[in-house]
């Protein structure tokens, strides 16, 4: 996991790349308390790169997860569907969806990420683990790093 480049933080690298590409971003967050959007927003400094960031409250997650449990739904496909939808609705170049926490077959907490630009899709699943004082910031960095890798290189 890369945490920055030269003297820049990972957050600064992602925002700088979005600005260089003149691309906008939309974020839908089921798990990380809206912190990915807040982190991006802290580093934008007047640019219009962040079109929107939504954190889904726990009660809505519960309804959504129970709805998924009643139907044969592929979570990754559903996250990609949401990413495609918010990209279009918010007229954004790139959309990121951070899925709800769930358990893998070993009982570990995991979450998935879906990123799309309308042409290319990226799906990742990460284990949500580590020291309790660092686990959320580590997960935020994982999402930002996935976005960094998704964006076209210089």
MIDOSE-1310 file (N, C-alpha, C; in nm, 2 decimals, decimal comma, always signed):
residues 154
xxxx	+0,08/-0,12/+0,00/+0,00/+0,00/+0,00/+0,09/+0,12/+0,00; +0,07/+0,21/-0,10/+0,15/+0,33/-0,11/+0,08/+0,44/-0,03; +0,15/+0,52/+0,05/+0,10/+0,62/+0,13/+0,13/+0,76/+0,08; +0,20/+0,77/-0,03/+0,23/+0,91/-0,09/+0,34/+0,90/-0,19
xxxx	+0,38/+1,01/-0,24/+0,48/+1,02/-0,34/+0,56/+1,14/-0,31; +0,70/+1,12/-0,30/+0,79/+1,23/-0,27/+0,74/+1,29/-0,14; +0,71/+1,42/-0,13/+0,67/+1,48/-0,01/+0,52/+1,49/+0,00; +0,44/+1,44/-0,09/+0,30/+1,45/-0,09/+0,23/+1,33/-0,02
xxxx	+0,12/+1,35/+0,04/+0,04/+1,24/+0,09/-0,04/+1,17/-0,02; -0,09/+1,05/+0,01/-0,17/+0,98/-0,08/-0,29/+1,07/-0,12; -0,35/+1,13/-0,03/-0,47/+1,22/-0,06/-0,43/+1,33/-0,16; -0,31/+1,39/-0,14/-0,27/+1,50/-0,23/-0,24/+1,44/-0,37
xxxx	-0,18/+1,32/-0,37/-0,15/+1,26/-0,50/-0,28/+1,23/-0,58; -0,38/+1,18/-0,51/-0,51/+1,15/-0,58/-0,58/+1,28/-0,63; -0,59/+1,38/-0,54/-0,65/+1,51/-0,58/-0,57/+1,58/-0,69; -0,44/+1,58/-0,68/-0,36/+1,64/-0,79/-0,38/+1,56/-0,92
xxxx	-0,39/+1,43/-0,92/-0,41/+1,36/-1,04/-0,55/+1,39/-1,10; -0,65/+1,40/-1,02/-0,79/+1,43/-1,06/-0,78/+1,57/-1,13; -0,71/+1,67/-1,07/-0,70/+1,80/-1,12/-0,62/+1,80/-1,25; -0,51/+1,73/-1,26/-0,44/+1,72/-1,39/-0,52/+1,66/-1,50
xxxx	-0,60/+1,56/-1,47/-0,69/+1,50/-1,57/-0,82/+1,58/-1,59; -0,84/+1,68/-1,51/-0,97/+1,76/-1,51/-1,09/+1,66/-1,50; -1,08/+1,57/-1,41/-1,18/+1,47/-1,39/-1,25/+1,50/-1,25; -1,38/+1,47/-1,25/-1,46/+1,48/-1,13/-1,49/+1,35/-1,07
xxxx	-1,53/+1,35/-0,94/-1,54/+1,23/-0,86/-1,67/+1,23/-0,78; -1,74/+1,12/-0,77/-1,85/+1,10/-0,69/-1,83/+0,98/-0,60; -1,87/+0,99/-0,47/-1,84/+0,88/-0,38/-1,97/+0,84/-0,30; -1,99/+0,71/-0,29/-2,11/+0,66/-0,22/-2,05/+0,56/-0,12
xxxx	-2,07/+0,59/+0,01/-2,00/+0,52/+0,12/-2,09/+0,45/+0,21; -2,08/+0,31/+0,22/-2,17/+0,24/+0,31/-2,09/+0,20/+0,44; -1,96/+0,22/+0,45/-1,89/+0,17/+0,56/-1,79/+0,26/+0,64; -1,74/+0,36/+0,57/-1,63/+0,43/+0,64/-1,67/+0,57/+0,69
xxxx	-1,79/+0,59/+0,72/-1,84/+0,71/+0,78/-1,82/+0,84/+0,70; -1,82/+0,83/+0,57/-1,80/+0,95/+0,48/-1,66/+1,00/+0,48; -1,57/+0,93/+0,55/-1,43/+0,99/+0,56/-1,35/+0,99/+0,43; -1,38/+0,91/+0,34/-1,31/+0,92/+0,21/-1,34/+1,05/+0,14
xxxx	-1,47/+1,08/+0,13/-1,51/+1,21/+0,07/-1,46/+1,33/+0,15; -1,46/+1,32/+0,28/-1,41/+1,43/+0,37/-1,26/+1,45/+0,35; -1,19/+1,34/+0,34/-1,04/+1,35/+0,32/-1,01/+1,41/+0,18; -1,08/+1,37/+0,08/-1,06/+1,43/-0,06/-1,10/+1,58/-0,05
xxxx	-1,21/+1,61/+0,01/-1,25/+1,75/+0,02/-1,15/+1,84/+0,09; -1,09/+1,79/+0,19/-0,99/+1,87/+0,26/-0,87/+1,91/+0,17; -0,84/+1,83/+0,07/-0,72/+1,86/-0,01/-0,76/+1,92/-0,15; -0,88/+1,95/-0,17/-0,92/+2,00/-0,31/-0,89/+2,15/-0,32
xxxx	-0,90/+2,23/-0,22/-0,86/+2,37/-0,22/-0,93/+2,45/-0,33; -1,06/+2,45/-0,34/-1,13/+2,53/-0,44/-1,15/+2,47/-0,57; -1,09/+2,36/-0,60/-1,12/+2,29/-0,73/-1,26/+2,22/-0,72; -1,31/+2,20/-0,83/-1,45/+2,14/-0,84/-1,44/+1,99/-0,87
xxxx	-1,35/+1,92/-0,82/-1,33/+1,78/-0,85/-1,43/+1,69/-0,78; -1,47/+1,72/-0,66/-1,56/+1,63/-0,59/-1,71/+1,68/-0,62; -1,78/+1,60/-0,69/-1,92/+1,63/-0,73/-2,01/+1,60/-0,62; -1,98/+1,50/-0,54/-2,07/+1,46/-0,43/-2,01/+1,34/-0,35
xxxx	-2,04/+1,34/-0,22/-2,00/+1,23/-0,14/-2,12/+1,20/-0,04; -2,16/+1,08/-0,04/-2,28/+1,04/+0,05/-2,23/+0,93/+0,14; -2,26/+0,94/+0,27/-2,25/+0,83/+0,36/-2,39/+0,78/+0,39; -2,41/+0,65/+0,37/-2,54/+0,59/+0,40/-2,55/+0,55/+0,55
xxxx	-2,65/+0,61/+0,62/-2,66/+0,59/+0,76/-2,69/+0,44/+0,79; -2,66/+0,40/+0,91/-2,67/+0,26/+0,95/-2,81/+0,20/+0,93; -2,92/+0,28/+0,95/-3,05/+0,22/+0,93/-3,08/+0,19/+0,79; -3,03/+0,27/+0,69/-3,05/+0,25/+0,55/-2,96/+0,13/+0,51
xxxx	-2,84/+0,11/+0,57/-2,76/+0,00/+0,54/-2,83/-0,13/+0,58; -2,89/-0,13/+0,70/-2,96/-0,25/+0,75/-3,07/-0,29/+0,65; -3,15/-0,19/+0,61/-3,26/-0,22/+0,51/-3,20/-0,27/+0,38; -3,09/-0,21/+0,33/-3,03/-0,25/+0,21/-2,98/-0,39/+0,22
xxxx	-2,91/-0,42/+0,33/-2,85/-0,55/+0,34/-2,95/-0,66/+0,36; -3,06/-0,63/+0,43/-3,17/-0,73/+0,44/-3,24/-0,75/+0,31; -3,25/-0,64/+0,23/-3,31/-0,66/+0,10/-3,22/-0,75/+0,01; -3,09/-0,73/+0,02/-3,00/-0,81/-0,06/-3,01/-0,96/-0,01
xxxx	-3,03/-0,98/+0,12/-3,04/-1,11/+0,17/-3,16/-1,19/+0,12; -3,27/-1,12/+0,08/-3,39/-1,18/+0,03/-3,39/-1,22/-0,12; -3,28/-1,17/-0,19/-3,27/-1,20/-0,33/-3,13/-1,25/-0,36; -3,12/-1,32/-0,47/-2,99/-1,37/-0,51/-2,92/-1,25/-0,59
xxxx	-2,85/-1,17/-0,51/-2,79/-1,05/-0,57/-2,64/-1,07/-0,55; -2,56/-1,04/-0,66/-2,42/-1,04/-0,65/-2,38/-0,90/-0,60; -2,32/-0,90/-0,48/-2,29/-0,77/-0,42/-2,20/-0,68/-0,51; -2,09/-0,74/-0,56/-2,00/-0,67/-0,65/-2,07/-0,61/-0,77
xxxx	-2,16/-0,68/-0,83/-2,24/-0,63/-0,94/-2,33/-0,52/-0,89; -2,39/-0,53/-0,78/-2,48/-0,43/-0,72/-2,40/-0,30/-0,69; -2,28/-0,31/-0,64/-2,19/-0,20/-0,61/-2,15/-0,13/-0,74; -2,12/-0,20/-0,84/-2,09/-0,15/-0,97/-2,21/-0,08/-1,03
xxxx	-2,33/-0,13/-1,02/-2,45/-0,07/-1,06/-2,47/+0,07/-1,00; -2,45/+0,07/-0,87/-2,46/+0,20/-0,79/-2,36/+0,30/-0,84; -2,24/+0,25/-0,86/-2,13/+0,34/-0,91/-2,17/+0,40/-1,04; -2,21/+0,32/-1,13/-2,25/+0,37/-1,27/-2,37/+0,47/-1,26
xxxx	-2,46/+0,44/-1,17/-2,58/+0,53/-1,15/-2,54/+0,66/-1,09; -2,46/+0,66/-0,99/-2,42/+0,79/-0,93/-2,33/+0,87/-1,02; -2,24/+0,80/-1,10/-2,16/+0,87/-1,20/-2,25/+0,95/-1,30; -2,35/+0,88/-1,34/-2,44/+0,95/-1,44/-2,53/+1,06/-1,37
xxxx	-2,58/+1,03/-1,26/-2,67/+1,12/-1,19/-2,60/+1,25/-1,14; -2,47/+1,23/-1,10/-2,40/+1,35/-1,05/-2,31/+1,40/-1,16; -2,32/+1,35/-1,28/-2,24/+1,40/-1,40/-2,09/+1,40/-1,36; -2,04/+1,29/-1,31/-1,91/+1,28/-1,27/-1,83/+1,19/-1,36
xxxx	-1,70/+1,21/-1,37/-1,62/+1,13/-1,46/-1,59/+0,99/-1,40; -1,57/+0,99/-1,27/-1,54/+0,87/-1,19/-1,63/+0,86/-1,07; -1,67/+0,74/-1,04/-1,75/+0,71/-0,92/-1,69/+0,60/-0,84; -1,69/+0,61/-0,71/-1,64/+0,51/-0,62/-1,75/+0,48/-0,52
xxxx	-1,77/+0,35/-0,50/-1,87/+0,30/-0,41/-1,79/+0,21/-0,31; -1,81/+0,24/-0,18/-1,75/+0,16/-0,07/-1,86/+0,08/-0,01; -1,86/-0,05/-0,03/-1,97/-0,14/+0,01/-1,98/-0,16/+0,16; -2,09/-0,22/+0,21/-2,11/-0,24/+0,35/-2,01/-0,35/+0,40
xxxx	-1,99/-0,35/+0,53/-1,91/-0,45/+0,60/-1,99/-0,58/+0,59; -1,92/-0,69/+0,58/-1,98/-0,82/+0,59/-1,86/-0,92/+0,63; -1,89/-1,04/+0,64/-1,79/-1,14/+0,68/-1,75/-1,23/+0,56; -1,62/-1,26/+0,55/-1,58/-1,36/+0,45/-1,61/-1,50/+0,51
xxxx	-1,56/-1,60/+0,44/-1,59/-1,74/+0,48/-1,51/-1,78/+0,60; -1,41/-1,70/+0,64/-1,34/-1,72/+0,76/-1,38/-1,64/+0,88; -1,49/-1,57/+0,86/-1,55/-1,48/+0,97/-1,48/-1,35/+0,99; -1,39/-1,31/+0,90/-1,33/-1,18/+0,91/-1,41/-1,07/+0,84
xxxx	-1,41/-0,95/+0,90/-1,49/-0,84/+0,84/-1,42/-0,80/+0,71; -1,50/-0,78/+0,61/-1,45/-0,73/+0,48/-1,54/-0,62/+0,42; -1,49/-0,55/+0,33/-1,57/-0,45/+0,25/-1,52/-0,45/+0,11; -1,60/-0,42/+0,02/-1,57/-0,41/-0,12/-1,57/-0,27/-0,17
xxxx	-1,49/-0,25/-0,28/-1,49/-0,12/-0,35/-1,52/-0,14/-0,49; -1,60/-0,05/-0,55/-1,63/-0,05/-0,69/-1,60/+0,09/-0,75; -1,52/+0,09/-0,85/-1,49/+0,22/-0,92/-1,51/+0,21/-1,07; -1,57/+0,31/-1,12/-1,60/+0,31/-1,27/-1,58/+0,45/-1,33
xxxx	-1,55/+0,45/-1,45/-1,55/+0,57/-1,53/-1,64/+0,57/-1,65; -1,72/+0,46/-1,65/-1,82/+0,44/-1,76/-1,77/+0,35/-1,87; -1,64/+0,33/-1,87/-1,57/+0,24/-1,97/-1,50/+0,13/-1,90; -1,43/+0,16/-1,79/-1,35/+0,06/-1,72/-1,40/+0,05/-1,58
xxxx	-1,41/-0,07/-1,53/-1,46/-0,09/-1,39/-1,35/-0,16/-1,31; -1,34/-0,13/-1,18/-1,25/-0,19/-1,09/-1,32/-0,24/-0,97; -1,30/-0,36/-0,93/-1,36/-0,42/-0,81/-1,25/-0,47/-0,72; -1,26/-0,44/-0,59/-1,16/-0,49/-0,50/-1,24/-0,53/-0,37
xxxx	-1,19/-0,63/-0,30/-1,24/-0,66/-0,16/-1,12/-0,66/-0,07; -1,14/-0,60/+0,05/-1,03/-0,58/+0,15/-1,08/-0,64/+0,28; -0,99/-0,69/+0,35/-1,01/-0,73/+0,49/-1,00/-0,61/+0,58; -1,10/-0,59/+0,66/-1,10/-0,47/+0,75/-1,04/-0,52/+0,88
xxxx	-0,91/-0,50/+0,89/-0,84/-0,55/+1,01/-0,72/-0,46/+1,05; -0,67/-0,48/+1,17/-0,56/-0,40/+1,21/-0,59/-0,35/+1,35; -0,50/-0,28/+1,41/-0,52/-0,22/+1,54/-0,64/-0,12/+1,53; -0,72/-0,13/+1,64/-0,84/-0,05/+1,63/-0,82/+0,10/+1,62
xxxx	-0,71/+0,15/+1,65/-0,68/+0,30/+1,64/-0,64/+0,33/+1,49; -0,61/+0,23/+1,41/-0,56/+0,25/+1,28/-0,64/+0,19/+1,17; -0,74/+0,10/+1,20/-0,81/+0,02/+1,10/-0,89/+0,11/+1,01; -0,96/+0,21/+1,06/-1,04/+0,29/+0,97/-0,95/+0,38/+0,87
xxxx	-0,84/+0,44/+0,93/-0,75/+0,52/+0,84/-0,68/+0,43/+0,74; -0,65/+0,30/+0,78/-0,59/+0,21/+0,68/-0,69/+0,18/+0,57; -0,82/+0,16/+0,60/-0,92/+0,13/+0,50/-0,94/+0,25/+0,41; -0,94/+0,37/+0,46/-0,95/+0,49/+0,38/-0,83/+0,50/+0,28
xxxx	-0,71/+0,47/+0,33/-0,59/+0,47/+0,24/-0,61/+0,36/+0,13; -0,67/+0,25/+0,17/-0,69/+0,14/+0,07/-0,78/+0,19/-0,04; -0,88/+0,26/-0,01/-0,98/+0,31/-0,11/-0,91/+0,42/-0,19; -0,83/+0,51/-0,13/-0,76/+0,61/-0,20/-0,65/+0,55/-0,29
xxxx	-0,59/+0,45/-0,25/-0,49/+0,39/-0,33/-0,55/+0,32/-0,45; -0,66/+0,25/-0,43/-0,74/+0,19/-0,54/-0,77/+0,30/-0,64; -0,82/+0,41/-0,60/-0,85/+0,52/-0,69/-0,73/+0,57/-0,76; -0,62/+0,59/-0,69/-0,49/+0,63/-0,75/-0,45/+0,54/-0,86
xxxx	-0,46/+0,41/-0,84/-0,42/+0,31/-0,94/-0,52/+0,31/-1,06; -0,65/+0,34/-1,03/-0,75/+0,34/-1,13/-0,73/+0,46/-1,23; -0,69/+0,57/-1,18/-0,67/+0,69/-1,27/-0,56/+0,67/-1,37; -0,58/+0,72/-1,49/-0,47/+0,70/-1,59/-0,34/+0,76/-1,54
xx	-0,22/+0,70/-1,58/-0,09/+0,76/-1,53/-0,06/+0,89/-1,60; +0,04/+0,95/-1,55/+0,09/+1,08/-1,61/+0,11/+1,07/-1,76
